[in-house]
Amino acid sequence: MGRTPPETALYTPVKRFLEGQGYEVKGEVGPADVVALRGDDPPVIVELKTGFSLTLIHQGIDRQAVTPHVYLAVPEVRGRRGLSALRANLKLARRLGLGVLTVRVGDGLVTVQCDPGPFRPRLVKTPKERLLREFARRRGDPSSGGATRAGLVTAYRQDATLLAAHLARSGPSRGRDVRDATGVARATAMLRDNHYGWFMKVSLGVYDLSEAGRAAQASGETERSED
């Protein structure tokens, strides 16, 4: 694995790249690593770092007080983990209105990964609808914000707990009767799917608690958080 190049190794490729766009380029002007000027255009500032960091992000935000045209320049990355981290950092940079350049140190190739500009979120319909459905189905507010999976109570688990409690009281029951008694519209499907292992089918359309379900009821496990 090669050594990480110093920040100075990024300067010449970035300078050459900007000069190719018609800019006059100088390094270490005030607090900025690279400043490029072209006619009456607003200046372009580039901050150089050997990798993404919170310090680099902070520097980029500070330079936006001078010009909206601020880029962060880092060495090109390879491999699945490196590319995954780059995608995440590009998402952050776009939200902050920062541009990103990557530099292939071997031959000095500079690639514009994203340009500076105002962030316009693209809402994805399906995750939004899923979020709102879960919100609507959740009874009360059983999970503290910031909880991990070990501390999470989902609407699905709340519904399963209602089904288990009904079967514990009433014994073997038809799915539609469980649905009507508990108000859980998907009761039959949940009894059939048996996600937690609490239920068993005793005859056509009739379900009861399994041994695991009875043990969970006795121990109070059905009231606990998602695992």
Number of C-alpha atoms within 10 A of each C-alpha: 3 4 5 11 15 12 16 13 18 22 21 13 18 23 19 17 17 19 15 10 9 13 19 15 20 14 17 10 12 8 12 17 18 21 22 20 17 15 9 6 10 13 18 20 26 26 24 27 20 17 17 17 11 8 10 18 17 10 19 25 17 14 20 16 9 13 12 19 20 28 26 25 27 24 23 19 16 10 7 9 10 11 13 13 13 21 13 10 16 18 13 14 23 19 15 17 22 25 23 23 20 23 21 15 17 9 8 18 14 21 15 12 15 18 17 18 16 12 14 9 8 6 8 8 8 9 10 10 11 11 10 12 12 13 14 11 14 18 13 9 10 14 15 10 9 8 10 11 11 10 16 18 21 20 18 16 19 20 21 24 18 20 26 24 19 19 18 16 8 11 12 18 19 18 23 16 13 25 18 11 13 15 13 19 13 15 23 20 10 18 26 15 12 15 12 14 14 22 24 19 18 14 11 8 13 18 21 25 26 17 13 14 23 20 14 19 18 11 11 10 14 22 16 16 16 17 9
